[in-house]
Amino acid sequence: MKLCTFEVRTHLGRHRRLGAVDRDGVIDLHFAVAHHLGNDKLADALVPSSLRGLLEGGAASMRAAQKAVAFLPQELRTGRNDETLRYRWDEVRLLTPLPDARSVRDFFAFESHVKMGFEKRGEPMPQEWYEMPVYYQTGHHNLIGTDQDVLWPSFTERFDYELELAVVIGREGRNIPASEARDYIAGYTILNDFSARDMQRREMKVRLGPAKGKHWCTGVGPWLVTPEEIGDPYALEMVARVNGEEWSRGNSGEMHWKFEQMIEFLSLDDTIYPGDILGSGTVGTGCGLELNRWVQPGDTIELEIEKIGVLRNRVTRPENRNG
């Protein structure tokens, strides 16, 4: 399945809902489960109207969602109480799949990207990078989805994108060996680690961070793709385009550190939870810093990963920030 969070207009205002992506639009997953079971209260318990709630429900909730989608007739748009079961694309607005993510940890998994960064700073590649999959924690409350504008922050003149694959954790766990870690992955999505490079450079000089240079916004989307649809997560083409022009191309198979190893390290004497997001770090050539090309106000950035889709964001720079 492809799971999404979407917004619809009603006579009571905008409402946020949990959906499953269909060939013609979006299925309202909560209402689809209620229709399939014929029991609204059981649907409330099994499949709440948020992706994080679905993940926290565990295997039973996911099975209920899968069955409801599989058995929902293609032509059926409304349920027995006139609730909408299916929406066309022009009737919804996609949001980031996990607006209430528990955390976002971004790793540093692609060797070629890491080497380039140290070369640009005139420093040797640290041996410690080969010994553990390091990460930093970014602002989980500043996530945007596809086709949402990203604001150019006031504190930078070097705005950058970063092309990343990400996973979402689906089970609580602690001290998880890499051999068992894939069972904790609920699905895969695209992550754009927007970066204020000049601010990041200043922060990193004091050997702490990145913080302000990253935390102001992260793009995640367009949806979460469950593992059975992905197959091998380490054979996915990754492409970045700016205003339709290809800037970056790589493959998830180039990752030195795999998500299973990240989960093992992250859960060492610590607990991971459903709704945690783990980014891969930037694929080789997957950012303007490597290419010495810089995004400008008004540009549209498209990140595409095979079997997932396209995460698209337009960069805006308001002339009057206080207006």
Secondary structure, 3 states (H helix, E strand, C coil): CEEEEEEEEECCEEEEEEEEECCCEEEEHHHHHHHHHCCHHHHHHHCCCCHHHHHHCHHHHHHHHHHHHHHCCCCCCECCCCCECEEEHHHCEEECCCCCCCEEEEECCEHHHHHHHHHHCCCCCCHHHHCCCCEEEECCCCEECCCCCEECCCCCCCEECEEEEEEEECCCEECCCHHHHHHHEEEEEEEECCEEHHHHHHHHCCCCCCCHHHHCCEEEEEEEECHHHHCCCCCCEEEEEECCEEEEEEEHHHECCCHHHHHHHHCCCCEECCCEEEECCCCCCCEHHHHCCCCCCCCEEEEEECCCEEEEEEEECCCCCCC
